[in-house]
């Protein structure tokens, strides 16, 4: 994730001076922002959610990594979310996204200033999409 982010956006997702293992641990356990990623299945499922994302969305690791990512938005907001995902597929990434999401318990909240990017490896293979969410607010 961090490599794709750096290649596409030209800036690091994790502190640049950390060894790879420590960077992965920092992103999962200590990052002050939520990060989620879904796969390339026809109905994409989350394959990663750091602790900040699990807490905000109200799911455990086991629950969120079985959740189709479309269910993170309420039905009326899914069409707008899908248009956003399609723009990212065309452009590689997009920043400044704002949209309504829903927790496991049904609480609505706003994600703000989110960055979504394609998860592309060094050989150009697409593995999914990831999002970094620096701010949220209750609705």
N, C-alpha and C positions, 0 to 999 in steps of 0.2 A: 504494500500500500504506500509506504513512505517513498519508495523509489519512483512509482508512477506519479505520485504527487509532485515530487521534485522535478521530474522530467517535464511534466505538463505545465506546472505553474512557475517553475524556476525558483522556488523557495522551499525550505525544509518543513516537513510536517512535525518532526520531532527535533529536539535539540541536536545540532549537528556534531557535537563532540562526543556523543555517546556511542559505544560499540553496539553492533547490531542487536545482540541479545538484550542489552540494557535498554536500548531504544524501544524494542518491542514491549518490554515489561513496563517502561514508562508510559507508553501510549495506552496500554491496557489498564494499568492500575492508577496512574497519577495524572494523566492529561487533564487539564482543566476545561476540556471541551469534549462533547460527545462525538464518537466516530462509529459509523455503521457501514457494513458492506454487504451487498447481495450478489448472488451468482448470476449466471447467464441462462438459467432455465427459462422455459416459456413463461412460467409464473415464478419470477425470481424469489428466492428464499434468502433471508439474512444468513450469512456465513460468519459474520463477525460483528460484535458490539462490545465496545470497551465498557468499563465499569460505569463511567459517566452516562453512557447511553442506556445501559441496563437500568440504572437508577431512574433516569428521566422517563423512560417508557414503561417502567414498572415490570419488567420481565427478568427472569433469571437467564443465565447463559443457555441452559438446555431449552428453555421456552422460546427465547428469541431466535435461536439458530434453527428452529423448526417453523418459524413464522414467515409466511409470504410477505414480502416487503410492502405490497400494496395495502395490507391491513394496518399499516402504521398511519394511514390517513382514513378519515371517514369516507363513506361512499360518495357523498357529494363533492368531495375534494380530490377524488382519485383521478378524474379526467385531467384536471390542472396539473397534478403530480406527474401523470404520464406524459403530458406535453413537455414538461421540464426535462424528464428523463430522455426523451427523444432529442431535444436540443443538445443535451450533453453527448449523446451518441454521435451527433453530427460534428460538434465542435471540439470534443475531447474533455472539456470541463466548463463549468460556469460558476461564478462567484456572486455573492450578494442575494442569494435566494431567500425568500420569506414564504412561509406557508403554514397552514394549520395541520397539526398532527394529533394523534389520540393515544392515550396510555392504555395499558391492559385493563384498567378499571373503568375506562370510558371518559376520563378527564381530557378535555381539549386543551391544547397549548400551541403557542406560536413558536416556530423555529425562525431564527433571524440570522442574517448574514452567513448563511450556509454556503459551503463550497462542495460541489459534487464533481467527481472526476471518474474517468474511465480507468479501470484496473488493467493496465496493459504491461506485460512483462518486457524484458529486454529484446525479445525476438518478435515483438509486435502482436502476441497472442492476447486476446481479450478474455479476462477472467470474471468480469462483472463491473460494478460501479460502487464507489464509496462516497460517503458524505462526512464532512466535518462540520459540526454545529457548535459554533462558539457561544451562542446565546439563545435562550428560550424565555418565554414569559407565559404565565398562566392566562387563560381567557376566562 
